[in-house]
Amino acid sequence: MTLLYNNYSSALLGVIKKVVSDNDLAQDVLQESFIKVWKNAKSYNPEKAKLFTWLYRIAYNSAIDKVRSTNNKSQKEIQIEDSNVYKLTTNCLNQDTLDIKKHLSSLDLKYQIVINALFFEGMTQQEASDELEIPLGTIKSRLKIGLRELKKIYNP
């Protein structure tokens, strides 16, 4: 590992810095990359790729993962000061959308059953497939068509 680090760390850090702008974060990604190399050393196959290419892909993918992770965390933070949740009035609510069950009854029964299972009974698509004994692909198709038909009702 010392030999790999001494020979490749600066090149890999350069690759990482092209994806991650923060130097401290880039150093962390480099360390995580070498940990992955250590843990997955047995998976390296010289017939598939050169050593540097393998190291490069690990470092590059680790950098992308870190950027995505950082972006997801910052998007999930709640900003109470900017929230308008408590400022909603009844004028802001579309009264037509409150009666979705009524509009749902205007769809074909096969679409009603799927939408009811997924949205009102809280089933996953796989659970609905198992419970209703309908293939998963059919569940997905009926959901898509049913939602499209509801959209026509709400957005004529």
Long-range contacts (C-beta under 8 A, 24 or more apart in sequence): 1-34, 1-37, 1-38, 4-34, 4-37, 4-55, 5-34, 8-52, 8-55, 9-34, 11-52, 12-55, 12-56, 12-59, 15-56, 15-59, 15-60, 15-63, 16-59, 16-60, 16-62, 16-63, 18-63, 19-60, 19-63, 19-64, 19-67, 20-63, 20-66, 20-67, 25-66, 25-70, 26-63, 28-66, 29-59, 29-62, 29-63, 29-66, 30-59, 32-62, 32-66, 33-58, 33-59, 33-62, 36-62, 96-154, 97-154, 100-150, 103-150, 103-153, 103-154, 104-150, 106-153, 107-146, 107-149, 107-150, 110-142, 111-142, 111-143, 111-145, 111-146, 111-149, 112-146, 114-139, 114-142, 114-143, 114-146, 115-143, 115-146, 115-147, 115-150, 118-143
